Amino acid sequence: MRRIAVCPGSFDPVTYGHIDIFNRASKLFDKVIILVSTNVNKKPLFTPTERIKMIMQVTEGMDNVVIDILDGLLADYVKDVGAVAIVKGLRAVSDFEYEFQMALANKKLYPDAETVFLTTSAENMYLSSSVVKQIATFDGDISSFVPDAIRDDILSRIKKVN
Ligand code: PNS
């Protein structure tokens, strides 16, 4: 049986923290679907197409990883593709309550999948997409937060907005 996992998130934009989770999930499961999803509490800067393009660039070489997009309920998607797990990165205590709530809601909606939390690597504890956007807005150096392949895309997009 092929064990499929879904890695959902806003990825606005994808960071080294996310990439670390994709990499580790790809070693635990037969197939990993990175799912660019809608978080109703966030107003994304990048379009879904831009986010997918950036994820494609930074996951080159991860052979069992595919990318998809969802404008709907995560639990329905997980059921439709027959995934056994939802994989999320957990950074700190501050993430816990929100992630715990989502995990319980998803379990209620689709009990056959488990949410699996991977603890973020120590060097990414502080890292988030919003930190990257804030630093880039003020022309700071984001090279230790995102790969070179997407750095210019992020900077030029942020310049266009400001
Ligand atoms: O990276 P984020 O913004 O923390 O990811 C949150 C995300 C997108 C995974 C979450 O909002 C989500 O699952 N959205 C899809 C819609 C849905 O199923 N919402 C209910 C979750 S309990």
Backbone and ligand atoms as CSV (ligand in chain L), in Angstrom:
chain,resi,resn,atom,element,x,y,z
A,1,MET,N,N,0.846,-1.207,0.000
A,1,MET,CA,C,0.000,0.000,0.000
A,1,MET,C,C,0.880,1.256,0.000
A,2,ARG,N,N,0.582,2.162,-0.935
A,2,ARG,CA,C,1.357,3.404,-0.987
A,2,ARG,C,C,0.818,4.379,0.046
A,3,ARG,N,N,1.692,4.852,0.924
A,3,ARG,CA,C,1.254,5.754,1.981
A,3,ARG,C,C,1.462,7.203,1.545
A,4,ILE,N,N,0.320,7.885,1.409
A,4,ILE,CA,C,0.351,9.268,0.908
A,4,ILE,C,C,0.170,10.228,2.084
A,5,ALA,N,N,0.977,11.287,2.088
A,5,ALA,CA,C,0.811,12.350,3.090
A,5,ALA,C,C,0.555,13.679,2.383
A,6,VAL,N,N,-0.204,14.518,3.043
A,6,VAL,CA,C,-0.465,15.863,2.518
A,6,VAL,C,C,0.205,16.877,3.443
A,7,CYS,N,N,0.961,17.795,2.854
A,7,CYS,CA,C,1.598,18.893,3.610
A,7,CYS,C,C,0.861,20.184,3.228
A,8,PRO,N,N,-0.139,20.591,4.000
A,8,PRO,CA,C,-0.889,21.787,3.604
A,8,PRO,C,C,-0.285,23.061,4.205
A,9,GLY,N,N,-0.539,24.184,3.554
A,9,GLY,CA,C,-0.079,25.448,4.129
A,9,GLY,C,C,-0.348,26.592,3.179
A,10,SER,N,N,-0.118,27.797,3.678
A,10,SER,CA,C,-0.266,28.982,2.824
A,10,SER,C,C,0.976,29.164,1.951
A,11,PHE,N,N,2.143,28.896,2.511
A,11,PHE,CA,C,3.428,29.009,1.796
A,11,PHE,C,C,3.540,30.357,1.078
A,12,ASP,N,N,3.395,31.407,1.835
A,12,ASP,CA,C,3.300,32.767,1.254
A,12,ASP,C,C,4.455,33.658,1.737
A,13,PRO,N,N,5.703,33.407,1.377
A,13,PRO,CA,C,6.205,32.392,0.466
A,13,PRO,C,C,6.769,31.202,1.223
A,14,VAL,N,N,7.160,30.174,0.442
A,14,VAL,CA,C,7.818,29.004,1.023
A,14,VAL,C,C,9.183,29.419,1.585
A,15,THR,N,N,9.572,28.807,2.711
A,15,THR,CA,C,10.845,29.160,3.364
A,15,THR,C,C,11.679,27.893,3.596
A,16,TYR,N,N,12.909,28.085,4.081
A,16,TYR,CA,C,13.728,26.925,4.440
A,16,TYR,C,C,13.031,26.054,5.496
A,17,GLY,N,N,12.216,26.674,6.347
A,17,GLY,CA,C,11.483,25.905,7.373
A,17,GLY,C,C,10.531,24.910,6.725
A,18,HIS,N,N,9.782,25.374,5.718
A,18,HIS,CA,C,8.857,24.475,5.006
A,18,HIS,C,C,9.628,23.384,4.251
A,19,ILE,N,N,10.711,23.809,3.605
A,19,ILE,CA,C,11.469,22.873,2.762
A,19,ILE,C,C,12.027,21.730,3.615
A,20,ASP,N,N,12.471,22.075,4.815
A,20,ASP,CA,C,12.964,21.064,5.752
A,20,ASP,C,C,11.853,20.039,6.059
A,21,ILE,N,N,10.643,20.530,6.268
A,21,ILE,CA,C,9.514,19.622,6.567
A,21,ILE,C,C,9.192,18.762,5.330
A,22,PHE,N,N,9.194,19.351,4.125
A,22,PHE,CA,C,8.916,18.574,2.901
A,22,PHE,C,C,9.932,17.433,2.769
A,23,ASN,N,N,11.193,17.793,2.985
A,23,ASN,CA,C,12.275,16.814,2.867
A,23,ASN,C,C,12.101,15.653,3.825
A,24,ARG,N,N,11.827,15.989,5.073
A,24,ARG,CA,C,11.702,14.943,6.089
A,24,ARG,C,C,10.450,14.106,5.862
A,25,ALA,N,N,9.352,14.751,5.447
A,25,ALA,CA,C,8.108,14.013,5.165
A,25,ALA,C,C,8.326,13.067,3.983
A,26,SER,N,N,9.117,13.507,3.005
A,26,SER,CA,C,9.323,12.680,1.806
A,26,SER,C,C,10.085,11.399,2.138
A,27,LYS,N,N,10.789,11.400,3.280
A,27,LYS,CA,C,11.512,10.176,3.686
A,27,LYS,C,C,10.597,9.247,4.492
A,28,LEU,N,N,9.514,9.797,5.036
A,28,LEU,CA,C,8.624,8.985,5.876
A,28,LEU,C,C,7.478,8.356,5.085
A,29,PHE,N,N,7.115,8.998,3.961
A,29,PHE,CA,C,5.933,8.533,3.208
A,29,PHE,C,C,6.327,8.202,1.767
A,30,ASP,N,N,5.482,7.400,1.107
A,30,ASP,CA,C,5.768,7.021,-0.285
A,30,ASP,C,C,5.552,8.197,-1.225
A,31,LYS,N,N,4.543,9.001,-0.903
A,31,LYS,CA,C,4.264,10.163,-1.753
A,31,LYS,C,C,3.827,11.322,-0.852
A,32,VAL,N,N,4.329,12.499,-1.147
A,32,VAL,CA,C,3.944,13.683,-0.370
A,32,VAL,C,C,3.324,14.713,-1.324
A,33,ILE,N,N,2.138,15.175,-0.963
A,33,ILE,CA,C,1.488,16.219,-1.763
A,33,ILE,C,C,1.609,17.534,-0.996
A,34,ILE,N,N,2.339,18.471,-1.569
A,34,ILE,CA,C,2.407,19.808,-0.961
A,34,ILE,C,C,1.176,20.550,-1.468
A,35,LEU,N,N,0.344,20.963,-0.526
A,35,LEU,CA,C,-0.961,21.499,-0.912
A,35,LEU,C,C,-1.070,22.983,-0.556
A,36,VAL,N,N,-1.027,23.817,-1.576
A,36,VAL,CA,C,-1.198,25.261,-1.366
A,36,VAL,C,C,-2.681,25.501,-1.080
A,37,SER,N,N,-2.969,25.885,0.163
A,37,SER,CA,C,-4.366,25.929,0.620
A,37,SER,C,C,-4.748,27.331,1.072
A,38,THR,N,N,-6.050,27.520,1.255
A,38,THR,CA,C,-6.555,28.823,1.670
A,38,THR,C,C,-6.702,28.874,3.185
A,39,ASN,N,N,-6.029,29.856,3.794
A,39,ASN,CA,C,-6.220,30.127,5.217
A,39,ASN,C,C,-7.112,31.369,5.300
A,40,VAL,N,N,-8.334,31.188,5.763
A,40,VAL,CA,C,-9.300,32.295,5.747
A,40,VAL,C,C,-8.866,33.465,6.643
A,41,ASN,N,N,-7.915,33.204,7.534
A,41,ASN,CA,C,-7.450,34.269,8.434
A,41,ASN,C,C,-6.289,35.081,7.862
A,42,LYS,N,N,-5.817,34.700,6.676
A,42,LYS,CA,C,-4.651,35.389,6.110
A,42,LYS,C,C,-4.977,35.973,4.751
A,43,LYS,N,N,-4.360,37.129,4.454
A,43,LYS,CA,C,-4.505,37.720,3.131
A,43,LYS,C,C,-3.162,37.541,2.426
A,44,PRO,N,N,-3.074,36.577,1.500
A,44,PRO,CA,C,-1.762,36.290,0.916
A,44,PRO,C,C,-1.222,37.406,0.029
A,45,LEU,N,N,0.092,37.523,0.006
A,45,LEU,CA,C,0.751,38.496,-0.874
A,45,LEU,C,C,0.923,37.902,-2.272
A,46,PHE,N,N,1.325,36.629,-2.317
A,46,PHE,CA,C,1.596,35.973,-3.595
A,46,PHE,C,C,0.359,35.223,-4.087
A,47,THR,N,N,0.165,35.210,-5.405
A,47,THR,CA,C,-0.965,34.460,-5.962
A,47,THR,C,C,-0.669,32.966,-5.807
A,48,PRO,N,N,-1.710,32.126,-5.857
A,48,PRO,CA,C,-1.452,30.682,-5.778
A,48,PRO,C,C,-0.468,30.216,-6.847
A,49,THR,N,N,-0.577,30.759,-8.054
A,49,THR,CA,C,0.332,30.358,-9.137
A,49,THR,C,C,1.776,30.729,-8.796
A,50,GLU,N,N,1.975,31.918,-8.239
A,50,GLU,CA,C,3.337,32.329,-7.855
A,50,GLU,C,C,3.885,31.416,-6.760
A,51,ARG,N,N,3.017,31.063,-5.807
A,51,ARG,CA,C,3.465,30.218,-4.699
A,51,ARG,C,C,3.845,28.825,-5.207
A,52,ILE,N,N,3.033,28.304,-6.123
A,52,ILE,CA,C,3.329,26.975,-6.691
A,52,ILE,C,C,4.639,27.007,-7.463
A,53,LYS,N,N,4.844,28.073,-8.228
A,53,LYS,CA,C,6.080,28.173,-9.026
A,53,LYS,C,C,7.304,28.162,-8.100
A,54,MET,N,N,7.207,28.902,-6.999
A,54,MET,CA,C,8.340,28.944,-6.069
A,54,MET,C,C,8.567,27.576,-5.425
A,55,ILE,N,N,7.466,26.896,-5.059
A,55,ILE,CA,C,7.621,25.566,-4.435
A,55,ILE,C,C,8.241,24.585,-5.438
A,56,MET,N,N,7.823,24.699,-6.713
A,56,MET,CA,C,8.397,23.813,-7.743
A,56,MET,C,C,9.908,23.998,-7.821
A,57,GLN,N,N,10.333,25.256,-7.767
A,57,GLN,CA,C,11.773,25.544,-7.878
A,57,GLN,C,C,12.576,24.956,-6.720
A,58,VAL,N,N,11.996,25.013,-5.515
A,58,VAL,CA,C,12.774,24.586,-4.344
A,58,VAL,C,C,12.609,23.103,-3.994
A,59,THR,N,N,11.738,22.403,-4.728
A,59,THR,CA,C,11.578,20.964,-4.442
A,59,THR,C,C,12.116,20.101,-5.579
A,60,GLU,N,N,12.826,20.734,-6.506
A,60,GLU,CA,C,13.445,19.968,-7.599
A,60,GLU,C,C,14.316,18.880,-6.989
A,61,GLY,N,N,14.189,17.665,-7.477
A,61,GLY,CA,C,15.014,16.579,-6.947
A,61,GLY,C,C,14.330,15.787,-5.846
A,62,MET,N,N,13.211,16.282,-5.323
A,62,MET,CA,C,12.451,15.480,-4.345
A,62,MET,C,C,11.476,14.630,-5.172
A,63,ASP,N,N,11.893,13.392,-5.449
A,63,ASP,CA,C,11.205,12.593,-6.467
A,63,ASP,C,C,9.777,12.175,-6.120
A,64,ASN,N,N,9.492,12.009,-4.834
A,64,ASN,CA,C,8.142,11.535,-4.472
A,64,ASN,C,C,7.242,12.678,-3.992
A,65,VAL,N,N,7.605,13.904,-4.385
A,65,VAL,CA,C,6.832,15.076,-3.950
A,65,VAL,C,C,6.101,15.692,-5.143
A,66,VAL,N,N,4.805,15.956,-4.972
A,66,VAL,CA,C,4.044,16.670,-6.005
A,66,VAL,C,C,3.375,17.890,-5.358
A,67,ILE,N,N,2.941,18.810,-6.196
A,67,ILE,CA,C,2.345,20.047,-5.674
A,67,ILE,C,C,0.927,20.166,-6.216
A,68,ASP,N,N,0.036,20.596,-5.349
A,68,ASP,CA,C,-1.350,20.778,-5.791
A,68,ASP,C,C,-1.918,22.017,-5.091
A,69,ILE,N,N,-3.084,22.394,-5.508
A,69,ILE,CA,C,-3.712,23.593,-4.951
A,69,ILE,C,C,-5.125,23.245,-4.497
A,70,LEU,N,N,-5.563,23.884,-3.407
A,70,LEU,CA,C,-6.912,23.592,-2.880
A,70,LEU,C,C,-7.603,24.877,-2.478
A,71,ASP,N,N,-8.830,25.031,-2.991
A,71,ASP,CA,C,-9.670,26.114,-2.478
A,71,ASP,C,C,-10.904,25.440,-1.891
A,72,GLY,N,N,-10.698,24.736,-0.802
A,72,GLY,CA,C,-11.781,23.957,-0.201
A,72,GLY,C,C,-11.310,23.421,1.128
A,73,LEU,N,N,-12.002,22.396,1.575
A,73,LEU,CA,C,-11.723,21.826,2.889
A,73,LEU,C,C,-10.604,20.777,2.806
A,74,LEU,N,N,-9.626,20.939,3.671
A,74,LEU,CA,C,-8.487,20.024,3.675
A,74,LEU,C,C,-8.924,18.565,3.900
A,75,ALA,N,N,-9.839,18.366,4.849
A,75,ALA,CA,C,-10.255,16.993,5.177
A,75,ALA,C,C,-10.868,16.302,3.953
A,76,ASP,N,N,-11.621,17.040,3.140
A,76,ASP,CA,C,-12.233,16.452,1.931
A,76,ASP,C,C,-11.151,16.051,0.937
A,77,TYR,N,N,-10.151,16.913,0.810
A,77,TYR,CA,C,-9.059,16.633,-0.132
A,77,TYR,C,C,-8.302,15.368,0.304
A,78,VAL,N,N,-7.992,15.321,1.596
A,78,VAL,CA,C,-7.227,14.185,2.147
A,78,VAL,C,C,-7.981,12.877,1.886
A,79,LYS,N,N,-9.287,12.925,2.082
A,79,LYS,CA,C,-10.121,11.747,1.833
A,79,LYS,C,C,-10.104,11.388,0.339
A,80,ASP,N,N,-10.283,12.391,-0.512
A,80,ASP,CA,C,-10.351,12.152,-1.963
A,80,ASP,C,C,-9.079,11.499,-2.511
A,81,VAL,N,N,-7.918,11.925,-1.998
A,81,VAL,CA,C,-6.660,11.358,-2.543
A,81,VAL,C,C,-6.226,10.098,-1.782
A,82,GLY,N,N,-6.954,9.737,-0.737
A,82,GLY,CA,C,-6.612,8.529,0.029
A,82,GLY,C,C,-5.365,8.691,0.873
A,83,ALA,N,N,-5.109,9.914,1.349
A,83,ALA,CA,C,-3.911,10.133,2.183
A,83,ALA,C,C,-4.130,9.570,3.591
A,84,VAL,N,N,-3.022,9.121,4.200
A,84,VAL,CA,C,-3.122,8.587,5.560
A,84,VAL,C,C,-2.696,9.630,6.599
A,85,ALA,N,N,-2.066,10.704,6.135
A,85,ALA,CA,C,-1.553,11.682,7.110
A,85,ALA,C,C,-1.553,13.111,6.562
A,86,ILE,N,N,-1.718,14.025,7.502
A,86,ILE,CA,C,-1.524,15.458,7.241
A,86,ILE,C,C,-0.251,15.801,8.007
A,87,VAL,N,N,0.752,16.300,7.305
A,87,VAL,CA,C,2.022,16.598,7.982
A,87,VAL,C,C,2.181,18.099,8.146
A,88,LYS,N,N,2.496,18.519,9.376
A,88,LYS,CA,C,2.700,19.939,9.661
A,88,LYS,C,C,3.971,20.111,10.483
A,89,GLY,N,N,4.608,21.228,10.297
A,89,GLY,CA,C,5.772,21.554,11.116
A,89,GLY,C,C,5.307,22.293,12.360
A,90,LEU,N,N,5.941,21.982,13.478
A,90,LEU,CA,C,5.580,22.648,14.736
A,90,LEU,C,C,6.809,23.386,15.248
A,91,ARG,N,N,6.663,24.719,15.372
A,91,ARG,CA,C,7.835,25.512,15.761
A,91,ARG,C,C,7.972,25.685,17.259
A,92,ALA,N,N,6.933,26.171,17.879
A,92,ALA,CA,C,7.077,26.540,19.287
A,92,ALA,C,C,5.727,26.398,19.973
A,93,VAL,N,N,5.734,26.661,21.260
A,93,VAL,CA,C,4.496,26.559,22.037
A,93,VAL,C,C,3.415,27.435,21.405
A,94,SER,N,N,3.834,28.566,20.851
A,94,SER,CA,C,2.860,29.505,20.274
A,94,SER,C,C,2.094,28.885,19.103
A,95,ASP,N,N,2.686,27.933,18.395
A,95,ASP,CA,C,1.986,27.258,17.290
A,95,ASP,C,C,0.987,26.235,17.806
A,96,PHE,N,N,1.235,25.753,19.008
A,96,PHE,CA,C,0.599,24.516,19.431
A,96,PHE,C,C,-0.923,24.580,19.481
A,97,GLU,N,N,-1.470,25.606,20.103
A,97,GLU,CA,C,-2.918,25.648,20.316
A,97,GLU,C,C,-3.679,25.652,18.982
A,98,TYR,N,N,-3.204,26.492,18.073
A,98,TYR,CA,C,-3.818,26.616,16.755
A,98,TYR,C,C,-3.714,25.295,15.980
A,99,GLU,N,N,-2.535,24.700,16.001
A,99,GLU,CA,C,-2.328,23.448,15.262
A,99,GLU,C,C,-3.139,22.308,15.881
A,100,PHE,N,N,-3.203,22.306,17.184
A,100,PHE,CA,C,-3.945,21.263,17.907
A,100,PHE,C,C,-5.425,21.338,17.540
A,101,GLN,N,N,-5.932,22.562,17.493
A,101,GLN,CA,C,-7.334,22.796,17.136
A,101,GLN,C,C,-7.624,22.292,15.715
A,102,MET,N,N,-6.732,22.622,14.789
A,102,MET,CA,C,-6.933,22.180,13.396
A,102,MET,C,C,-6.845,20.661,13.295
A,103,ALA,N,N,-5.907,20.081,14.024
A,103,ALA,CA,C,-5.741,18.622,13.973
A,103,ALA,C,C,-7.018,17.933,14.481
A,104,LEU,N,N,-7.584,18.464,15.564
A,104,LEU,CA,C,-8.805,17.856,16.118
A,104,LEU,C,C,-9.983,18.024,15.163
A,105,ALA,N,N,-10.085,19.204,14.553
A,105,ALA,CA,C,-11.185,19.453,13.614
A,105,ALA,C,C,-11.062,18.525,12.402
A,106,ASN,N,N,-9.843,18.397,11.894
A,106,ASN,CA,C,-9.649,17.520,10.727
A,106,ASN,C,C,-9.925,16.060,11.060
A,107,LYS,N,N,-9.574,15.665,12.273
A,107,LYS,CA,C,-9.821,14.281,12.716
A,107,LYS,C,C,-11.324,14.005,12.799
A,108,LYS,N,N,-12.042,15.023,13.250
A,108,LYS,CA,C,-13.506,14.894,13.360
A,108,LYS,C,C,-14.124,14.779,11.960
A,109,LEU,N,N,-13.608,15.602,11.030
A,109,LEU,CA,C,-14.170,15.625,9.675
A,109,LEU,C,C,-13.790,14.373,8.881
A,110,TYR,N,N,-12.568,13.874,9.122
A,110,TYR,CA,C,-12.121,12.671,8.401
A,110,TYR,C,C,-11.251,11.822,9.330
A,111,PRO,N,N,-11.868,10.922,10.096
A,111,PRO,CA,C,-11.141,10.188,11.140
A,111,PRO,C,C,-10.063,9.233,10.623
A,112,ASP,N,N,-10.062,8.912,9.317
A,112,ASP,CA,C,-9.096,7.923,8.831
A,112,ASP,C,C,-7.688,8.478,8.610
A,113,ALA,N,N,-7.512,9.786,8.724
A,113,ALA,CA,C,-6.159,10.344,8.562
A,113,ALA,C,C,-5.659,10.898,9.896
A,114,GLU,N,N,-4.360,10.784,10.101
A,114,GLU,CA,C,-3.740,11.328,11.316
A,114,GLU,C,C,-2.995,12.612,10.970
A,115,THR,N,N,-3.013,13.570,11.892
A,115,THR,CA,C,-2.109,14.711,11.723
A,115,THR,C,C,-0.789,14.363,12.399
A,116,VAL,N,N,0.296,14.503,11.647
A,116,VAL,CA,C,1.630,14.178,12.165
A,116,VAL,C,C,2.409,15.481,12.260
A,117,PHE,N,N,2.904,15.790,13.454
A,117,PHE,CA,C,3.694,17.011,13.634
A,117,PHE,C,C,5.179,16.676,13.623
A,118,LEU,N,N,5.910,17.385,12.794
A,118,LEU,CA,C,7.369,17.252,12.807
A,118,LEU,C,C,7.922,18.503,13.490
A,119,THR,N,N,8.738,18.300,14.498
A,119,THR,CA,C,9.282,19.475,15.181
A,119,THR,C,C,10.287,20.162,14.257
A,120,THR,N,N,10.142,21.440,14.154
A,120,THR,CA,C,11.015,22.227,13.285
A,120,THR,C,C,12.470,22.101,13.738
A,121,SER,N,N,13.372,22.069,12.785
A,121,SER,CA,C,14.795,22.046,13.133
A,121,SER,C,C,15.148,23.328,13.898
A,122,ALA,N,N,16.075,23.205,14.811
A,122,ALA,CA,C,16.392,24.313,15.722
A,122,ALA,C,C,16.683,25.619,14.973
A,123,GLU,N,N,17.383,25.507,13.837
A,123,GLU,CA,C,17.779,26.740,13.128
A,123,GLU,C,C,16.581,27.453,12.484
A,124,ASN,N,N,15.425,26.764,12.409
A,124,ASN,CA,C,14.249,27.396,11.790
A,124,ASN,C,C,13.169,27.784,12.800
A,125,MET,N,N,13.499,27.700,14.064
A,125,MET,CA,C,12.511,27.942,15.124
A,125,MET,C,C,11.801,29.286,14.976
A,126,TYR,N,N,12.541,30.288,14.586
A,126,TYR,CA,C,12.019,31.659,14.539
A,126,TYR,C,C,11.466,32.017,13.163
A,127,LEU,N,N,11.644,31.126,12.210
A,127,LEU,CA,C,11.400,31.460,10.806
A,127,LEU,C,C,9.934,31.308,10.413
A,128,SER,N,N,9.399,32.317,9.725
A,128,SER,CA,C,8.029,32.225,9.212
A,128,SER,C,C,7.954,33.036,7.930
A,129,SER,N,N,6.905,32.783,7.154
A,129,SER,CA,C,6.723,33.548,5.909
A,129,SER,C,C,6.567,35.029,6.224
A,130,SER,N,N,5.881,35.350,7.324
A,130,SER,CA,C,5.680,36.778,7.616
A,130,SER,C,C,6.973,37.466,8.028
A,131,VAL,N,N,7.870,36.743,8.708
A,131,VAL,CA,C,9.188,37.314,9.025
A,131,VAL,C,C,9.930,37.630,7.721
A,132,VAL,N,N,9.883,36.695,6.772
A,132,VAL,CA,C,10.561,36.904,5.485
A,132,VAL,C,C,9.992,38.142,4.786
A,133,LYS,N,N,8.660,38.268,4.780
A,133,LYS,CA,C,8.032,39.412,4.089
A,133,LYS,C,C,8.403,40.734,4.763
A,134,GLN,N,N,8.416,40.724,6.090
A,134,GLN,CA,C,8.768,41.959,6.816
A,134,GLN,C,C,10.190,42.389,6.501
A,135,ILE,N,N,11.118,41.431,6.543
A,135,ILE,CA,C,12.526,41.770,6.298
A,135,ILE,C,C,12.708,42.249,4.861
A,136,ALA,N,N,12.059,41.548,3.923
A,136,ALA,CA,C,12.187,41.920,2.510
A,136,ALA,C,C,11.587,43.302,2.247
A,137,THR,N,N,10.510,43.631,2.941
A,137,THR,CA,C,9.862,44.935,2.753
A,137,THR,C,C,10.834,46.072,3.036
A,138,PHE,N,N,11.710,45.850,4.029
A,138,PHE,CA,C,12.642,46.907,4.411
A,138,PHE,C,C,14.053,46.633,3.874
A,139,ASP,N,N,14.086,45.918,2.722
A,139,ASP,CA,C,15.342,45.666,2.009
A,139,ASP,C,C,16.378,44.903,2.818
A,140,GLY,N,N,15.921,44.126,3.788
A,140,GLY,CA,C,16.865,43.331,4.591
A,140,GLY,C,C,17.328,42.101,3.821
A,141,ASP,N,N,18.297,41.415,4.383
A,141,ASP,CA,C,18.882,40.238,3.736
A,141,ASP,C,C,18.069,38.988,4.098
A,142,ILE,N,N,17.432,38.383,3.094
A,142,ILE,CA,C,16.618,37.185,3.368
A,142,ILE,C,C,17.316,35.899,2.911
A,143,SER,N,N,18.612,36.014,2.611
A,143,SER,CA,C,19.300,34.860,2.012
A,143,SER,C,C,19.398,33.657,2.945
A,144,SER,N,N,19.315,33.877,4.263
A,144,SER,CA,C,19.375,32.687,5.125
A,144,SER,C,C,17.983,32.131,5.434
A,145,PHE,N,N,16.957,32.715,4.837
A,145,PHE,CA,C,15.587,32.243,5.110
A,145,PHE,C,C,14.937,31.536,3.927
A,146,VAL,N,N,15.377,31.909,2.711
A,146,VAL,CA,C,14.792,31.310,1.497
A,146,VAL,C,C,15.916,30.986,0.508
A,147,PRO,N,N,15.746,29.954,-0.321
A,147,PRO,CA,C,16.800,29.615,-1.294
A,147,PRO,C,C,17.016,30.725,-2.323
A,148,ASP,N,N,18.239,30.788,-2.846
A,148,ASP,CA,C,18.594,31.800,-3.862
A,148,ASP,C,C,17.644,31.765,-5.053
A,149,ALA,N,N,17.200,30.547,-5.419
A,149,ALA,CA,C,16.367,30.374,-6.620
A,149,ALA,C,C,15.096,31.226,-6.586
A,150,ILE,N,N,14.605,31.538,-5.395
A,150,ILE,CA,C,13.338,32.294,-5.323
A,150,ILE,C,C,13.507,33.674,-4.681
A,151,ARG,N,N,14.720,33.980,-4.251
A,151,ARG,CA,C,14.937,35.231,-3.514
A,151,ARG,C,C,14.561,36.462,-4.348
A,152,ASP,N,N,15.007,36.485,-5.597
A,152,ASP,CA,C,14.727,37.665,-6.429
A,152,ASP,C,C,13.236,37.800,-6.738
A,153,ASP,N,N,12.571,36.655,-6.928
A,153,ASP,CA,C,11.110,36.682,-7.166
A,153,ASP,C,C,10.403,37.344,-5.980
A,154,ILE,N,N,10.839,36.983,-4.783
A,154,ILE,CA,C,10.207,37.530,-3.577
A,154,ILE,C,C,10.476,39.034,-3.478
A,155,LEU,N,N,11.749,39.397,-3.673
A,155,LEU,CA,C,12.111,40.814,-3.519
A,155,LEU,C,C,11.421,41.689,-4.563
A,156,SER,N,N,11.364,41.215,-5.807
A,156,SER,CA,C,10.760,42.079,-6.839
A,156,SER,C,C,9.258,42.194,-6.641
A,157,ARG,N,N,8.639,41.122,-6.170
A,157,ARG,CA,C,7.194,41.161,-5.919
A,157,ARG,C,C,6.875,42.129,-4.776
A,158,ILE,N,N,7.703,42.115,-3.751
A,158,ILE,CA,C,7.464,42.986,-2.599
A,158,ILE,C,C,7.698,44.445,-2.980
A,159,LYS,N,N,8.680,44.684,-3.848
A,159,LYS,CA,C,8.940,46.060,-4.313
A,159,LYS,C,C,7.733,46.589,-5.088
A,160,LYS,N,N,7.107,45.704,-5.892
A,160,LYS,CA,C,5.959,46.081,-6.714
A,160,LYS,C,C,4.787,46.532,-5.829
A,161,VAL,N,N,4.637,45.864,-4.692
A,161,VAL,CA,C,3.510,46.155,-3.791
A,161,VAL,C,C,3.735,47.463,-3.046
A,162,ASN,N,N,5.002,47.712,-2.651
A,162,ASN,CA,C,5.271,48.891,-1.805
A,162,ASN,C,C,5.565,50.166,-2.607
L,1,PNS,O1,O,0.355,27.859,6.623
L,1,PNS,P1,P,-0.933,28.041,7.368
L,1,PNS,O2,O,-1.625,29.324,6.924
L,1,PNS,O3,O,-0.776,27.974,8.856
L,1,PNS,O4,O,-1.857,26.808,6.955
L,1,PNS,C1,C,-3.187,26.702,7.410
L,1,PNS,C2,C,-3.987,25.875,6.418
L,1,PNS,C3,C,-3.978,26.517,5.048
L,1,PNS,C4,C,-3.397,24.473,6.338
L,1,PNS,C5,C,-5.453,25.788,6.965
L,1,PNS,O5,O,-6.000,27.051,7.064
L,1,PNS,C6,C,-6.329,24.879,6.088
L,1,PNS,O6,O,-6.335,23.683,6.266
L,1,PNS,N1,N,-7.071,25.484,5.129
L,1,PNS,C7,C,-7.938,24.731,4.234
L,1,PNS,C8,C,-9.406,24.932,4.645
L,1,PNS,C9,C,-9.746,24.050,5.827
L,1,PNS,O7,O,-9.846,22.844,5.720
L,1,PNS,N2,N,-9.878,24.692,6.987
L,1,PNS,C10,C,-10.218,24.016,8.214
L,1,PNS,C11,C,-9.020,23.548,8.951
L,1,PNS,S1,S,-9.505,22.884,10.460
